[in-house]
Amino acid sequence: MPTTRTPRRRIAGVAAAVFAVAAAGTVTATAVDRTADAAEPAACDGVLFDDFAYDNAADPDIDVRGWTVRTNAGGPGVPGASWPASNVSFPTVDGADTLQLRAATDGTGGGTSQSEFLHEQKFFEGTYAARVNFTDTPDSGADGDHLVETFFTITPLDAPLDPDYGEIDFEYLPNGGWGETGPIFYQTTWETYQAEPWIADNTHTSQRQSFDGWHDLVFTVSGGHVKYYVDGQLVADHSGKYYPETPMSINFNLWFIDTAAHTGGTSVYTQQVDYVMHSAGEVLSPADVNARVAGYRADGVDHTDTVGTGGGECPTPTDPPTTDDPTDPPTGGADCATAADWSFATAYNGGATVVHERSAAGDPSGPKSGDGEHLWRAAWWTQGSEPGWTQQWTDLGPC
């Protein structure tokens, strides 16, 4: 299977990415084992809503409700780092219960701690949402560490290039890392990967700007498309072979890529989460999500979970589309002669034009669609998003 040309961050962060997948898979498996004696596999229907009304990381309701506070060693991040339960807490922020993740480093493995909070592997098609507070600066200590602040779903990797593996990521790097020098926000959808030799089969979209503060994060998994929204705006649409095939767990973690940028002393960072929600098999707009959350809170509901209570098999994912032909397409015409060929690695500003024949299945290095070359115009800043498969590009017609 041909692999997507990986962005520099994935090449530079090979070990980090491998550890991230392995760790999430290991902990998730523990959570799934709670239902091993059930007569039928869990069905992927219902709704999860959690307002994080817990006393502390030892609150028994955390386990009862399917969550895990990670404490086991391993990646992602700095070798030798610990994952203490005390790094997960539930403070009151602006009058609301909040999940808080803590990570700290003194520049050594033994002096680095990270945090992770994750749910069972039972979530598939539908809408996922969380309100997350990203931070650009540490609570204390020197700034500049290569930190990753996240909200994601994942299916464990059972073998190299496992076709049933899946991962859908929001990853914010306030100080860069993976070859980046400034703040960058990634949305990455994975088909699979192999550790040795490294093969990363994924597609990603990114925004190079600060996202310090609270943000509404939503992604939908339906009809062969994974669509990502930030504060109500569509920022990525990934499809083709990257569409997930299996149920996933919901995860939040806070970790360091490395200690290369640390400048001395101990630096402490936090990430906060206001709520998380999943509606199985239902595509909600960001406005619908906000209304649904407001309704739960108005009714005094701080937790509900009906996902997987009906028994039976999870639904078969919708086959991804193989064509996306516009009706009466315009014609790019002579402008094609002055536009450059689209390049995966090139960053384009809004209004830039390129010539490109889109791929057959959303893999730029794979077979072509047979549509021929078209002229495309960037709707906004974009890099690594293939024309014809993402909302960042407008089709101006065949050349």
N, C-alpha and C positions, 0 to 999 in steps of 0.2 A: 504494500500500500504506500503510495507516495505521501510524503509528509509536508506539512505547511512550512514555509520558510519562517523560522522562528525569529522573533525580534531579539534585539541585543540583550534585553533584560533576562530572557530565558536562557540564552547561551551563557551569560555571565553568572547567572544564578542557578546553575545546574544542581549543585548539592542542596541548595535551599529548597528548590522545587521538589526534588526527590524526597527529602525529609518531610516536607509539608504533606505530600500525598501519603507517605508511609505512616506518619503519625496519625493523621486523621483517619486513615483506614483502620489502624490498630485500635484506637479508642472507640470508633464507631462499632466495630465488631463486638466489643464488650456490651454496648448498649443493646444491640440487636439480640444478643443471647438471652435477654430477659424474656423474650417471647418465643423461645425455642420450643417450648412444650405446647404451644397453641395448636389446636386441631387443624386450623386453616391459616395460610399466610394472610397477613393484614391486607385489607383492601385499601386502595389509594382514593379515599373519598372523605369528605368532612372538612372541618376547619380547625386549625390551631391558632389560638390567640393567647399571648402571655405578656402581662404587664410587669413581670418580674417583682412580684410582691413577696419576696423571700427575706428571711431575717439575716442569713449569712450563708457562706458556702457549705455549711453542715446542715442546713435546713432539710429535714427529711422529705419535704414536699418536692424538692429538686429531683430526687431519685424516683419518687412515685409518679411524677409527671413526665418521666422519660428523658430528663436532662442528665448530663454527666459533667462534673467539674474535673478537668484533667489534672492528674498528678504524676503520671508515668514519665520517665525520662525519654529522650530522643528528640528528633527534629520536629518541625522545621527550625532553622535558625542556627544560633551559635553552639558548636559542639561543647558539651558539658554543662549547658544551661539547665536550670531546674524549672519545674512547673508546679509551684506550691499552690495548694487550695486557697491560701490566704491572699493570693493575687486576684481572686474573684470575690467581689463584694456587691452589696445592693444598697447603696446610699440613696437618700432622698435628695433629688435635684429639682429645684423650682417647684417643690411641692409634690413631685411624682416619684414613685419607686423606679429605680434605674439599675440595670446591670452595668457594673464597672469592671473592666479588665485593666490590670496593671502589669507593666514590664519595666525592669530596671537593669542597668549594667554599669560596671566599673571598668569595662574594657577587657575583662577576662572571662573565660568560660565559667569558672566557679563562682564568679561574682555577677553572673547574669541570670535573671529569672524572667519567665514569660508566662502567658496565661491562655487558656482555651475553655470554652463552654459550648457544648454540643448536644444535639438531640438525636433520637433514634433514626435509623435508616428506613424511612417509610413514606417519604414525600416524593411526588413525581410531577405530573402535569398540573398546571394551575398557576396561581399567583403567589409570589413570595414578597414580603414587605418588611422593612424595619426602619425605624428612625434612629440614626446613628450620629454621635458627636465625635468627629475627627479632630485631632489636635495637631497643630504644627510645631508646638514648643513643649518642652518637658515641664512637668509640675515643679521639678527642682533639678538642679545640676546644669551642666553645659549642654547646649543644643547641638544638633548636627548628626545624630546617630541615624543609621540606615534602618528604619523601622517600617513594619508592614501592619496596617490597620485594616480589618477585614469583616466581610459578611459573605458567606458562601455556602454552597451545597456540594456534596461529594458522595460518590460510590467508591468503595475500596477497590484497589487494583489487585486482582487475584494472581496475575501472571504478567510478564512483559507483554506490552501491546494488547492487553486484555480488551476485547471489543465491547465488553459490558461496563467498562470504566466510564465514569462521567464526572465532570466538575464544572460548576458555574460560579464565577468569582467576581466580587467587588473587592479590589485591593488598592488601598491608598498609601503611597510612599511620600510622606511630607518632606523628607530630606533626600529624596532620590535613592539610588541603589540600583543594582542590576545594570550598571552602565549609565544610568541617568544621574544628572547632577542637581536637579531641582524637584519641586513637588510634581507628582504625576499620579493620576488616578486611572487604574486599569479596569476594564471589563473583559474577562477572558473565559472562553468556553472551550472545554477540552473534549477531544475524541478519546485519546489514550496517550500513553507514553511508555518508554523503555528506559531503564536506568543505565545499563551497560551493554553496548555503547549508547550514549544518550540520544534518544529520539523524542521530540516533543511535538505531538500532533494536536495543535490547538489553533484558535484564531482569537484575535484580541482587538479592542478599540481602546483609545486612551485620550485623556485631556491633560495637557501640561499647564496646570494652574493650581492655586491653593484651594483646598476644600475645607479649610479650618472652620469648625462650627458644626451646628446641627444640620443634617440633610435627610430628606425622605428618599429611601432607596427601594426601588421596586423592580422585580424582573418577572416576566411571564414566560411559561413554557407551554406552548400550544401550537398545533397546526404546522409542526416542523420548524418553528422559529423560537429562538430565545431572545426576548426583547428586554433591554435594560433601560430604566428611567431614573433620572436624578432630579429631584425637586420638580417632578411633573413633566420633565422634558425627555423625549426619547433620545438616547445617546448612542445606542448600539442595537443592531439586529443581526444575530448570528444564526445560520441555518445550515442546510446540507448535512454532511456526515457528523457535524458537531452537536447535533440535536441528541439529547440523552436517551438512553434505552432502558434504564433501570431506576428503581427508587433510590433516593439519596438521603443523607442526613443533613440537618441544618446546623451550621457552625459559626462561631465568632472566635477569632484568636488574635492575639497581639504579640508580635515577635520581632526579633532583630535579624536582619539578613547576615550581618557580620559586625565586627567591632572596628573596622578599618577607619571609620570617621570619628571614633571616640577621642575626646581631647583631655580626659582626666577627671578624677572624682567619680561620683556615682550620679547618674542621670535617671530620673523616674518619669515615665510616661503613662498616661491613662487614655482609654477609649470607653465611651459610654453608649448604652443602647436603651432607648426609651420603651420600645415594645418590639415584638416580632409577631407576624401573622402569615399564615398560609391558608389559602382557600383552594382545595383540591378540585381539579377539573373545571375551574371557573376562571375566565379572564376578566380581571377587574382593571379599570383605569386607575391612575394614581388618585384622582378625585374620589372614585368609588372606595378605594382603600381608606382614605381619610375619613369618609363618612361612616364606614363600617367600624373603624376604631373608635370614633366619637360615640357611636351607638353603644358599643360594649362598655365604654366608660360611663356613659349616662345611665346605663342599667346596673352599674356597680360590679361588672364582670371583670375580674383581674386575671382569670385563666379559664380557658375551655379547650378541649382537645377531643374531637370526634373523628380524627383521621385514623383510618384503619380499624374501626370498630365493627365493620359490617361483615367481615370474613370474605373469602374468595380471593381471586387473583387480581393483581394490579392490571390496569388497562394496557393494551398494546399501544405504544406510541404511534402517533400519526406519521405516515411516511412523509419525508421532506419533499417539497416541490422540486420538480426537475426542470421546469420552465418558468419564466417570469416575463413573458412577452407582452409588451405594451400594446394597446389598441391604437391603430393608426400612428405609429411612432413618427416623430419628427426626423429630419435628415440633418446629419452633422455637416455634410457638404464640404466646401472648400476649407472650412476651419480646421478640419482634420489634418491638413498639411502643415499647419503651424503648431499643433499641440504635440507635446512630448508623449512617449509611451508611459503608461502608468508603472510605477515602481513601488514594490512593497515597503522598502526602507525609506522612501522619500516622504517628508512632511509637506502637506499642501494646505494653503490658506483658502478660505472661502472665496469662490469665484474662479479658482484655478481650473484649467481644462486639461484633460488627458485623453489619449486614445487607448482603448483596451477591449479585447474580446473576453467576456466574463467566462469563468470556469463552469463546468457542468454541474458541480456539486458543492460549490463554496470553498474549494481548495485551489488557490491560485497556482500551485505547482502541479495540479492534476490535469486531467483531460479538459479540453476546451468545450464550450457549449455548442459550437457550430453556428452561432448567431453572426459571426463575423465581427470585425472591429467596429466599435461605436465611439462616439465622442461623449465624454462625461464632464460634468461641471461639479466641483466641490461645493456643498451647501454651507459647510463651515470647516474649521480646521480639522484635518484628519491625517492619520498615518496608519498603514497596515490594514486598512479596511478596503476590501476589493470592490471596485465598481460593479454594480449589477447584483450584489448580495447585501448591501448595507444602505441605510438611509442617508449616509453622508454624501452620496453621489446622485446627481440627476442625469438621466439619460437624454442626451441631445440628439440621438438618432444615429443610424448607421453611416459609416464613412464611404 
